[in-house]
Amino acid sequence: MDKESKGTAMSAGIVYCLTNPEMPGLVKIGLVEDDTSDALKKRLQNLYTSGVPVPFELYYAVIVDKVKQTEKLLHNAFAHSRENPRREFFRIDPERVVAAMKLTRGRPIAVDNPLDSSPDAEISQADLAAQQRARQRENRRQSAFNFSSAGIMPGEMLAFSRDDSITAEVLDDKKIQFEGKEVSLSGAARIILEREGRYGAVAGPLYWKYKGETLREIQERKEAEKEEAND
């Protein structure tokens, strides 16, 4: 292997997008200078410190050849949404980050919940329970979405945030028609993600778009407009 090829190989790794149910609206974009699932799982374990109430959850990750360069490009792309220039946190819809990560042509990688393999079962169970409670609170917040409040009427079409060719029709305030079935936003998203081998809790408004915006973005914009009108 020549020097240039060796340098390229050594720079391979994983860029990831993490969310935390106790930090709604924020995502963490970082890297692992290793391209194995074990390294990614270890990184998630290390991020769970006494300063974080519940563990981070892996939202999306890809293996890339030039990991530092890719991370820098992502950070630059979302610089306007960065909460603190000294931290890797961005106030942005995570599906926007996924769309950018797909442009890297990296290979998607997923891992199981790193706490499942914790050597301390008692702590692991307590942490998992706390994580589950936090996730349920966030899912309840997301489930408060209804189409009429967002100005979306029955008969309108939605697109899956990661593939515009996957569509669904709005039926009423809470239900959509997807593949001939009446389901919730979360239920339809879960079907699609499970086909990709991704399991776990799903907040539907994150995964469906209307006229280019995810439903969560629309929900947050409407809430901000309402607060501004009340001031």
C-alpha positions in Angstrom: 0.0 0.0 0.0 1.5 3.4 -1.0 1.6 6.3 1.4 -1.5 8.1 0.0 -3.6 4.9 0.1 -2.5 4.2 3.6 -3.4 7.7 4.7 -6.9 7.4 3.2 -7.5 4.0 4.8 -6.4 5.2 8.2 -8.9 8.1 8.0 -11.9 5.8 7.7 -14.5 5.9 10.5 -18.1 6.7 11.4 -20.0 9.9 11.5 -23.1 9.8 13.6 -26.2 11.8 14.5 -27.5 11.3 18.1 -30.6 12.4 19.8 -31.6 12.4 23.5 -35.2 12.3 24.7 -34.3 14.8 27.5 -33.0 17.2 24.9 -35.8 17.7 22.4 -34.9 19.6 19.3 -31.2 19.0 19.7 -28.9 16.6 17.8 -25.3 15.8 18.3 -23.1 15.3 15.2 -19.8 13.6 15.9 -17.3 10.9 14.8 -15.6 7.7 15.7 -12.2 7.1 14.2 -12.9 3.5 13.7 -15.4 1.8 11.3 -16.6 -1.0 13.5 -20.0 -1.4 15.3 -18.1 -2.2 18.5 -16.3 1.2 18.4 -19.6 3.0 17.8 -21.3 1.2 20.7 -18.3 2.0 23.0 -18.6 5.7 22.0 -22.3 5.7 22.9 -21.4 4.1 26.3 -18.7 6.7 26.9 -21.0 9.6 26.2 -23.4 8.4 28.9 -21.8 10.2 31.8 -23.0 11.6 35.1 -23.7 14.8 33.3 -26.3 13.3 31.0 -29.7 12.3 32.6 -30.4 9.5 30.1 -28.3 7.9 27.3 -28.0 9.3 23.9 -29.8 7.3 21.1 -28.3 6.6 17.8 -30.5 8.2 15.1 -28.3 7.6 12.1 -24.7 6.8 11.3 -22.6 6.1 8.2 -19.1 4.6 7.6 -17.1 7.0 5.5 -13.5 7.0 4.1 -12.5 10.5 5.3 -14.2 10.8 8.7 -12.8 14.0 10.0 -13.4 15.8 6.7 -16.9 14.5 6.6 -17.7 15.6 10.1 -16.3 19.1 9.4 -18.5 19.4 6.3 -21.6 18.4 8.3 -20.7 20.9 11.0 -20.2 23.6 8.5 -23.4 22.8 6.7 -25.4 23.3 9.9 -23.3 26.0 11.5 -26.3 28.3 11.5 -28.1 25.8 13.9 -25.2 25.2 16.2 -26.0 25.9 19.8 -22.4 26.5 21.0 -19.3 26.7 18.7 -17.4 24.7 21.3 -20.0 21.9 21.4 -21.3 19.4 18.7 -25.0 20.2 19.4 -27.3 21.6 16.7 -30.9 22.7 17.0 -32.2 21.1 13.8 -34.5 18.4 12.7 -32.5 15.2 12.7 -33.9 14.2 9.3 -32.1 17.2 7.8 -28.9 15.7 9.1 -29.8 12.3 7.7 -30.4 13.8 4.3 -26.9 15.4 4.4 -25.3 12.2 5.6 -26.8 10.3 2.7 -25.0 12.7 0.3 -21.7 11.4 1.7 -22.5 8.0 0.1 -21.4 6.4 3.3 -22.6 3.0 4.3 -25.3 3.1 7.0 -24.5 1.3 10.3 -26.7 0.6 13.3 -26.0 -0.9 16.8 -28.1 -2.2 19.6 -28.8 -0.1 22.7 -25.3 -0.1 24.3 -26.8 -0.3 27.8 -28.1 -3.8 27.0 -24.6 -5.1 27.3 -23.7 -3.2 30.4 -21.7 -5.4 32.9 -23.7 -3.9 35.7 -27.2 -5.3 35.2 -28.8 -3.3 38.1 -27.5 0.0 36.7 -28.4 -1.0 33.2 -32.0 -1.7 34.1 -32.4 1.6 36.0 -30.8 3.5 33.1 -33.0 1.7 30.5 -36.1 2.5 32.6 -35.2 6.2 32.8 -34.5 6.2 29.1 -37.8 4.6 28.3 -39.7 7.1 30.5 -38.0 10.1 28.8 -38.7 8.6 25.4 -42.4 8.1 26.3 -42.6 11.8 27.3 -41.1 12.9 24.0 -43.4 10.6 22.0 -46.4 12.0 23.8 -45.2 15.5 22.8 -44.8 14.4 19.2 -48.2 12.6 19.2 -49.9 15.9 20.0 -49.5 16.7 16.3 -52.7 17.0 14.4 -53.1 17.8 10.7 -55.8 20.5 10.9 -53.7 22.6 13.3 -50.9 22.4 10.8 -53.2 23.5 8.0 -53.0 20.1 6.3 -56.4 18.8 5.1 -57.7 15.3 4.3 -56.6 14.2 0.9 -53.2 15.9 1.0 -50.2 13.8 0.3 -47.1 13.3 2.5 -43.7 12.0 1.5 -41.4 9.9 3.7 -38.5 12.1 4.7 -35.8 9.7 3.5 -37.4 8.7 0.2 -39.8 11.0 -1.6 -41.2 8.0 -3.7 -42.8 6.7 -0.5 -46.0 8.5 0.1 -49.1 8.5 2.3 -52.5 10.2 2.2 -53.9 12.2 5.1 -57.3 10.8 6.2 -58.2 12.8 9.3 -56.5 14.7 12.1 -54.5 11.7 13.3 -54.6 8.9 10.6 -53.0 8.4 7.2 -53.5 5.8 4.5 -50.3 3.9 3.9 -50.0 0.9 1.6 -53.8 0.6 1.7 -54.1 0.6 5.5 -55.3 3.2 7.9 -52.4 3.8 10.3 -50.8 6.5 12.5 -47.8 8.5 11.3 -45.6 6.6 13.7 -47.0 3.2 12.7 -46.3 3.9 9.0 -42.8 5.1 9.7 -42.1 2.1 11.9 -43.1 -0.3 9.1 -40.6 1.4 6.7 -37.7 1.5 9.3 -38.2 -2.1 10.3 -37.8 -3.1 6.7 -34.3 -1.5 6.9 -33.6 -3.5 10.1 -34.1 -0.5 12.5 -36.3 -1.1 15.5 -37.4 0.9 18.5 -39.6 3.9 19.3 -40.6 6.1 16.4 -41.9 9.7 16.5 -44.0 9.9 13.4 -43.8 13.7 12.7 -40.0 13.4 12.3 -40.3 11.0 9.4 -43.0 12.5 7.2 -42.8 15.7 5.0 -45.4 18.0 3.6 -44.3 20.5 0.9 -40.6 20.0 1.8 -40.9 20.4 5.6 -41.0 17.6 8.1 -44.2 17.6 10.1 -42.2 18.3 13.3 -40.7 21.4 11.6 -44.2 22.5 10.7 -45.4 21.9 14.3 -42.6 23.9 15.8 -43.1 26.7 13.3 -46.8 26.9 14.1 -46.0 26.9 17.9 -43.5 29.7 17.5 -45.9 31.7 15.4 -48.6 31.3 18.1 -46.2 32.3 20.9 -45.2 35.4 18.9 -48.8 36.4 18.3 -49.5 36.1 22.0 -46.6 38.3 23.0 
